[in-house]
Amino acid sequence: MTFLQSVATTKVVNVFSSAVAVLIFAWRGAVDFKLGAILGITMFLGAMIGGHATLRISPVWLRRVFIAVVIGLALKMLFNFVKP
């Protein structure tokens, strides 16, 4: 699988896992549907913009951006964990 194909595959899995989570939380009455709609629309627009941007970036640069973001998030988590 290419990097782009693997990212797309994880998004399909994310849709199903998120749908199951929404059903469970809705069944328990713990869903704010107004906020959920706002977040859903915003996430949809972000995914559309991100998808189009991803298709325009070369796979090499896509991998570099991905690695940089993962390292940045890992460092942020590490410093937040170490910070008293």
N, CA, C and O atoms as a GROMACS GRO file, in nm:
protein
  336
    1MET      N    1   0.083  -0.118   0.000
    1MET     CA    2   0.000   0.000   0.000
    1MET      C    3   0.088   0.125   0.000
    1MET      O    4   0.191   0.130   0.067
    2THR      N    5   0.046   0.223  -0.074
    2THR     CA    6   0.118   0.349  -0.068
    2THR      C    7   0.077   0.423   0.059
    2THR      O    8  -0.019   0.386   0.126
    3PHE      N    9   0.152   0.527   0.091
    3PHE     CA   10   0.121   0.605   0.211
    3PHE      C   11  -0.018   0.666   0.200
    3PHE      O   12  -0.094   0.664   0.296
    4LEU      N   13  -0.053   0.718   0.083
    4LEU     CA   14  -0.184   0.779   0.062
    4LEU      C   15  -0.295   0.675   0.077
    4LEU      O   16  -0.399   0.704   0.136
    5GLN      N   17  -0.275   0.556   0.024
    5GLN     CA   18  -0.375   0.450   0.036
    5GLN      C   19  -0.393   0.407   0.182
    5GLN      O   20  -0.505   0.381   0.226
    6SER      N   21  -0.283   0.401   0.256
    6SER     CA   22  -0.295   0.360   0.396
    6SER      C   23  -0.368   0.466   0.479
    6SER      O   24  -0.444   0.431   0.569
    7VAL      N   25  -0.345   0.592   0.451
    7VAL     CA   26  -0.416   0.699   0.522
    7VAL      C   27  -0.565   0.693   0.488
    7VAL      O   28  -0.650   0.708   0.576
    8ALA      N   29  -0.598   0.672   0.361
    8ALA     CA   30  -0.738   0.662   0.321
    8ALA      C   31  -0.806   0.542   0.387
    8ALA      O   32  -0.922   0.551   0.427
    9THR      N   33  -0.735   0.431   0.398
    9THR     CA   34  -0.791   0.312   0.462
    9THR      C   35  -0.822   0.338   0.609
    9THR      O   36  -0.925   0.294   0.659
   10THR      N   37  -0.734   0.409   0.679
   10THR     CA   38  -0.761   0.439   0.820
   10THR      C   39  -0.883   0.529   0.834
   10THR      O   40  -0.956   0.520   0.933
   11LYS      N   41  -0.904   0.616   0.737
   11LYS     CA   42  -1.021   0.704   0.744
   11LYS      C   43  -1.151   0.625   0.733
   11LYS      O   44  -1.250   0.658   0.799
   12VAL      N   45  -1.152   0.522   0.652
   12VAL     CA   46  -1.271   0.436   0.641
   12VAL      C   47  -1.298   0.368   0.774
   12VAL      O   48  -1.413   0.362   0.819
   13VAL      N   49  -1.194   0.316   0.837
   13VAL     CA   50  -1.209   0.253   0.968
   13VAL      C   51  -1.257   0.355   1.071
   13VAL      O   52  -1.342   0.324   1.155
   14ASN      N   53  -1.205   0.477   1.066
   14ASN     CA   54  -1.245   0.582   1.160
   14ASN      C   55  -1.394   0.615   1.148
   14ASN      O   56  -1.459   0.641   1.249
   15VAL      N   57  -1.448   0.613   1.027
   15VAL     CA   58  -1.589   0.644   1.008
   15VAL      C   59  -1.675   0.541   1.082
   15VAL      O   60  -1.770   0.577   1.151
   16PHE      N   61  -1.641   0.413   1.066
   16PHE     CA   62  -1.721   0.310   1.132
   16PHE      C   63  -1.705   0.312   1.284
   16PHE      O   64  -1.803   0.294   1.356
   17SER      N   65  -1.585   0.332   1.332
   17SER     CA   66  -1.566   0.336   1.478
   17SER      C   67  -1.635   0.459   1.538
   17SER      O   68  -1.690   0.451   1.648
   18SER      N   69  -1.632   0.571   1.468
   18SER     CA   70  -1.700   0.691   1.516
   18SER      C   71  -1.852   0.671   1.514
   18SER      O   72  -1.921   0.717   1.605
   19ALA      N   73  -1.902   0.605   1.412
   19ALA     CA   74  -2.046   0.580   1.404
   19ALA      C   75  -2.093   0.493   1.521
   19ALA      O   76  -2.198   0.518   1.580
   20VAL      N   77  -2.016   0.391   1.554
   20VAL     CA   78  -2.052   0.305   1.667
   20VAL      C   79  -2.047   0.385   1.797
   20VAL      O   80  -2.136   0.371   1.881
   21ALA      N   81  -1.947   0.468   1.814
   21ALA     CA   82  -1.937   0.551   1.935
   21ALA      C   83  -2.056   0.646   1.946
   21ALA      O   84  -2.111   0.663   2.055
   22VAL      N   85  -2.095   0.709   1.836
   22VAL     CA   86  -2.210   0.800   1.838
   22VAL      C   87  -2.337   0.724   1.877
   22VAL      O   88  -2.416   0.773   1.957
   23LEU      N   89  -2.356   0.606   1.821
   23LEU     CA   90  -2.475   0.527   1.855
   23LEU      C   91  -2.479   0.492   2.003
   23LEU      O   92  -2.584   0.502   2.066
   24ILE      N   93  -2.367   0.452   2.058
   24ILE     CA   94  -2.362   0.416   2.200
   24ILE      C   95  -2.388   0.538   2.288
   24ILE      O   96  -2.467   0.530   2.382
   25PHE      N   97  -2.321   0.648   2.260
   25PHE     CA   98  -2.341   0.768   2.341
   25PHE      C   99  -2.482   0.824   2.324
   25PHE      O  100  -2.542   0.871   2.422
   26ALA      N  101  -2.537   0.819   2.203
   26ALA     CA  102  -2.674   0.867   2.181
   26ALA      C  103  -2.774   0.779   2.256
   26ALA      O  104  -2.871   0.830   2.312
   27TRP      N  105  -2.751   0.650   2.258
   27TRP     CA  106  -2.838   0.557   2.329
   27TRP      C  107  -2.840   0.589   2.478
   27TRP      O  108  -2.943   0.573   2.545
   28ARG      N  109  -2.727   0.636   2.530
   28ARG     CA  110  -2.719   0.672   2.672
   28ARG      C  111  -2.758   0.817   2.698
   28ARG      O  112  -2.756   0.862   2.812
   29GLY      N  113  -2.793   0.891   2.593
   29GLY     CA  114  -2.837   1.030   2.609
   29GLY      C  115  -2.725   1.128   2.637
   29GLY      O  116  -2.749   1.233   2.696
   30ALA      N  117  -2.605   1.095   2.595
   30ALA     CA  118  -2.489   1.179   2.626
   30ALA      C  119  -2.437   1.254   2.503
   30ALA      O  120  -2.318   1.282   2.494
   31VAL      N  121  -2.525   1.285   2.408
   31VAL     CA  122  -2.481   1.353   2.286
   31VAL      C  123  -2.546   1.491   2.278
   31VAL      O  124  -2.668   1.504   2.292
   32ASP      N  125  -2.465   1.591   2.256
   32ASP     CA  126  -2.513   1.727   2.229
   32ASP      C  127  -2.521   1.738   2.076
   32ASP      O  128  -2.422   1.766   2.010
   33PHE      N  129  -2.642   1.717   2.022
   33PHE     CA  130  -2.658   1.709   1.877
   33PHE      C  131  -2.627   1.841   1.808
   33PHE      O  132  -2.578   1.840   1.695
   34LYS      N  133  -2.653   1.955   1.871
   34LYS     CA  134  -2.621   2.084   1.810
   34LYS      C  135  -2.470   2.098   1.794
   34LYS      O  136  -2.421   2.133   1.687
   35LEU      N  137  -2.396   2.071   1.901
   35LEU     CA  138  -2.251   2.077   1.894
   35LEU      C  139  -2.197   1.973   1.797
   35LEU      O  140  -2.104   1.999   1.721
   36GLY      N  141  -2.257   1.854   1.798
   36GLY     CA  142  -2.215   1.748   1.707
   36GLY      C  143  -2.232   1.788   1.561
   36GLY      O  144  -2.147   1.757   1.478
   37ALA      N  145  -2.342   1.856   1.530
   37ALA     CA  146  -2.365   1.901   1.393
   37ALA      C  147  -2.261   2.004   1.352
   37ALA      O  148  -2.210   2.000   1.240
   38ILE      N  149  -2.230   2.097   1.442
   38ILE     CA  150  -2.129   2.199   1.412
   38ILE      C  151  -1.993   2.133   1.389
   38ILE      O  152  -1.923   2.164   1.293
   39LEU      N  153  -1.957   2.040   1.478
   39LEU     CA  154  -1.829   1.971   1.463
   39LEU      C  155  -1.826   1.885   1.337
   39LEU      O  156  -1.725   1.878   1.268
   40GLY      N  157  -1.938   1.820   1.307
   40GLY     CA  158  -1.945   1.736   1.188
   40GLY      C  159  -1.925   1.815   1.059
   40GLY      O  160  -1.851   1.773   0.970
   41ILE      N  161  -1.992   1.928   1.051
   41ILE     CA  162  -1.979   2.014   0.932
   41ILE      C  163  -1.836   2.066   0.920
   41ILE      O  164  -1.778   2.067   0.811
   42THR      N  165  -1.781   2.110   1.031
   42THR     CA  166  -1.644   2.162   1.031
   42THR      C  167  -1.543   2.054   0.993
   42THR      O  168  -1.452   2.078   0.915
   43MET      N  169  -1.561   1.936   1.048
   43MET     CA  170  -1.470   1.825   1.016
   43MET      C  171  -1.484   1.784   0.870
   43MET      O  172  -1.384   1.751   0.805
   44PHE      N  173  -1.606   1.786   0.817
   44PHE     CA  174  -1.628   1.752   0.676
   44PHE      C  175  -1.555   1.850   0.586
   44PHE      O  176  -1.486   1.810   0.492
   45LEU      N  177  -1.570   1.980   0.615
   45LEU     CA  178  -1.502   2.081   0.533
   45LEU      C  179  -1.350   2.067   0.543
   45LEU      O  180  -1.279   2.078   0.443
   46GLY      N  181  -1.301   2.043   0.665
   46GLY     CA  182  -1.157   2.023   0.684
   46GLY      C  183  -1.106   1.901   0.609
   46GLY      O  184  -0.996   1.903   0.552
   47ALA      N  185  -1.186   1.795   0.609
   47ALA     CA  186  -1.146   1.673   0.537
   47ALA      C  187  -1.143   1.697   0.387
   47ALA      O  188  -1.055   1.647   0.317
   48MET      N  189  -1.240   1.772   0.337
   48MET     CA  190  -1.241   1.802   0.193
   48MET      C  191  -1.119   1.885   0.153
   48MET      O  192  -1.052   1.856   0.054
   49ILE      N  193  -1.090   1.988   0.232
   49ILE     CA  194  -0.974   2.073   0.203
   49ILE      C  195  -0.845   1.992   0.216
   49ILE      O  196  -0.757   2.001   0.132
   50GLY      N  197  -0.836   1.914   0.324
   50GLY     CA  198  -0.716   1.832   0.345
   50GLY      C  199  -0.698   1.727   0.238
   50GLY      O  200  -0.586   1.701   0.194
   51GLY      N  201  -0.808   1.666   0.194
   51GLY     CA  202  -0.800   1.566   0.087
   51GLY      C  203  -0.750   1.625  -0.043
   51GLY      O  204  -0.666   1.566  -0.111
   52HIS      N  205  -0.802   1.741  -0.079
   52HIS     CA  206  -0.757   1.806  -0.202
   52HIS      C  207  -0.611   1.849  -0.190
   52HIS      O  208  -0.534   1.836  -0.286
   53ALA      N  209  -0.571   1.900  -0.074
   53ALA     CA  210  -0.432   1.940  -0.054
   53ALA      C  211  -0.340   1.819  -0.060
   53ALA      O  212  -0.230   1.826  -0.116
   54THR      N  213  -0.384   1.708  -0.002
   54THR     CA  214  -0.302   1.586   0.000
   54THR      C  215  -0.277   1.534  -0.141
   54THR      O  216  -0.167   1.488  -0.172
   55LEU      N  217  -0.378   1.541  -0.225
   55LEU     CA  218  -0.362   1.493  -0.362
   55LEU      C  219  -0.268   1.580  -0.445
   55LEU      O  220  -0.214   1.535  -0.546
   56ARG      N  221  -0.250   1.705  -0.403
   56ARG     CA  222  -0.161   1.796  -0.476
   56ARG      C  223  -0.016   1.788  -0.430
   56ARG      O  224   0.075   1.832  -0.500
   57ILE      N  225   0.006   1.731  -0.310
   57ILE     CA  226   0.141   1.722  -0.255
   57ILE      C  227   0.204   1.592  -0.299
   57ILE      O  228   0.136   1.489  -0.308
   58SER      N  229   0.334   1.595  -0.328
   58SER     CA  230   0.403   1.472  -0.366
   58SER      C  231   0.410   1.378  -0.245
   58SER      O  232   0.412   1.424  -0.131
   59PRO      N  233   0.413   1.246  -0.270
   59PRO     CA  234   0.419   1.150  -0.160
   59PRO      C  235   0.538   1.171  -0.066
   59PRO      O  236   0.529   1.145   0.053
   60VAL      N  237   0.650   1.217  -0.120
   60VAL     CA  238   0.768   1.241  -0.037
   60VAL      C  239   0.740   1.353   0.063
   60VAL      O  240   0.769   1.339   0.182
   61TRP      N  241   0.683   1.463   0.014
   61TRP     CA  242   0.652   1.575   0.105
   61TRP      C  243   0.540   1.540   0.201
   61TRP      O  244   0.540   1.586   0.315
   62LEU      N  245   0.446   1.460   0.156
   62LEU     CA  246   0.338   1.416   0.243
   62LEU      C  247   0.394   1.335   0.360
   62LEU      O  248   0.354   1.355   0.475
   63ARG      N  249   0.485   1.246   0.330
   63ARG     CA  250   0.548   1.165   0.436
   63ARG      C  251   0.629   1.254   0.531
   63ARG      O  252   0.627   1.234   0.652
   64ARG      N  253   0.700   1.352   0.476
   64ARG     CA  254   0.780   1.443   0.561
   64ARG      C  255   0.690   1.524   0.654
   64ARG      O  256   0.720   1.539   0.772
   65VAL      N  257   0.580   1.575   0.601
   65VAL     CA  258   0.486   1.652   0.684
   65VAL      C  259   0.429   1.563   0.794
   65VAL      O  260   0.420   1.603   0.910
   66PHE      N  261   0.390   1.441   0.756
   66PHE     CA  262   0.334   1.347   0.853
   66PHE      C  263   0.433   1.318   0.965
   66PHE      O  264   0.397   1.321   1.083
   67ILE      N  265   0.557   1.290   0.929
   67ILE     CA  266   0.660   1.259   1.030
   67ILE      C  267   0.686   1.380   1.119
   67ILE      O  268   0.700   1.366   1.240
   68ALA      N  269   0.692   1.499   1.060
   68ALA     CA  270   0.714   1.620   1.139
   68ALA      C  271   0.601   1.644   1.238
   68ALA      O  272   0.626   1.680   1.353
   69VAL      N  273   0.477   1.624   1.195
   69VAL     CA  274   0.363   1.643   1.284
   69VAL      C  275   0.364   1.539   1.396
   69VAL      O  276   0.338   1.573   1.511
   70VAL      N  277   0.392   1.414   1.363
   70VAL     CA  278   0.396   1.309   1.465
   70VAL      C  279   0.506   1.338   1.568
   70VAL      O  280   0.483   1.324   1.688
   71ILE      N  281   0.624   1.377   1.522
   71ILE     CA  282   0.733   1.409   1.614
   71ILE      C  283   0.695   1.530   1.700
   71ILE      O  284   0.719   1.531   1.821
   72GLY      N  285   0.635   1.632   1.638
   72GLY     CA  286   0.592   1.749   1.714
   72GLY      C  287   0.490   1.716   1.821
   72GLY      O  288   0.500   1.764   1.934
   73LEU      N  289   0.392   1.633   1.787
   73LEU     CA  290   0.292   1.593   1.886
   73LEU      C  291   0.352   1.507   1.996
   73LEU      O  292   0.315   1.521   2.113
   74ALA      N  293   0.445   1.420   1.960
   74ALA     CA  294   0.511   1.337   2.061
   74ALA      C  295   0.591   1.423   2.158
   74ALA      O  296   0.587   1.400   2.279
   75LEU      N  297   0.662   1.522   2.107
   75LEU     CA  298   0.739   1.612   2.194
   75LEU      C  299   0.646   1.693   2.284
   75LEU      O  300   0.676   1.714   2.402
   76LYS      N  301   0.536   1.740   2.229
   76LYS     CA  302   0.439   1.814   2.310
   76LYS      C  303   0.385   1.727   2.423
   76LYS      O  304   0.376   1.773   2.537
   77MET      N  305   0.349   1.604   2.392
   77MET     CA  306   0.299   1.513   2.495
   77MET      C  307   0.406   1.485   2.600
   77MET      O  308   0.376   1.478   2.719
   78LEU      N  309   0.530   1.468   2.556
   78LEU     CA  310   0.640   1.439   2.648
   78LEU      C  311   0.663   1.558   2.742
   78LEU      O  312   0.678   1.539   2.863
   79PHE      N  313   0.665   1.679   2.687
   79PHE     CA  314   0.689   1.796   2.771
   79PHE      C  315   0.572   1.823   2.865
   79PHE      O  316   0.593   1.868   2.977
   80ASN      N  317   0.450   1.796   2.821
   80ASN     CA  318   0.335   1.811   2.910
   80ASN      C  319   0.337   1.706   3.021
   80ASN      O  320   0.292   1.733   3.132
   81PHE      N  321   0.388   1.589   2.991
   81PHE     CA  322   0.397   1.482   3.090
   81PHE      C  323   0.505   1.510   3.192
   81PHE      O  324   0.486   1.485   3.312
   82VAL      N  325   0.619   1.562   3.146
   82VAL     CA  326   0.733   1.589   3.234
   82VAL      C  327   0.711   1.714   3.317
   82VAL      O  328   0.759   1.721   3.431
   83LYS      N  329   0.640   1.812   3.264
   83LYS     CA  330   0.618   1.939   3.331
   83LYS      C  331   0.544   1.918   3.465
   83LYS      O  332   0.442   1.849   3.468
   84PRO      N  333   0.594   1.977   3.573
   84PRO     CA  334   0.530   1.954   3.704
   84PRO      C  335   0.396   2.019   3.719
   84PRO      O  336   0.333   2.007   3.824
   0.00000   0.00000   0.00000
